[in-house]
Amino acid sequence: MNIVLSSLYVDPVELEGWQRLLLLLPLCLAIAIVYKTTKCDRLRDVPLASVVLWITIVIGMYVVGVGLFVIYELMA
């Protein structure tokens, strides 16, 4: 199977709702790692602090999303 990267611009990959939600995970992890790397004094503290921040960000994003969805459904 030969896939050329430029063909993704012409025929994009179709993602369903739950697949789009999964794309949030690596994005939040990258943000958490970069943020905690700049804030932690010792390098050994970065992995645990990043995981805690990652979980906090993901849960917060999903809670905000569910809250906005509920508000949307109530107003519609």
Number of C-alpha atoms within 10 A of each C-alpha: 3 4 7 8 8 9 10 10 9 8 8 9 9 8 10 8 8 8 10 11 11 10 11 14 14 11 12 19 18 12 15 22 19 12 15 19 17 10 12 13 10 8 10 9 13 20 14 12 17 22 16 12 19 21 15 13 18 16 12 12 14 13 12 12 12 12 12 12 12 12 11 10 9 8 7 6
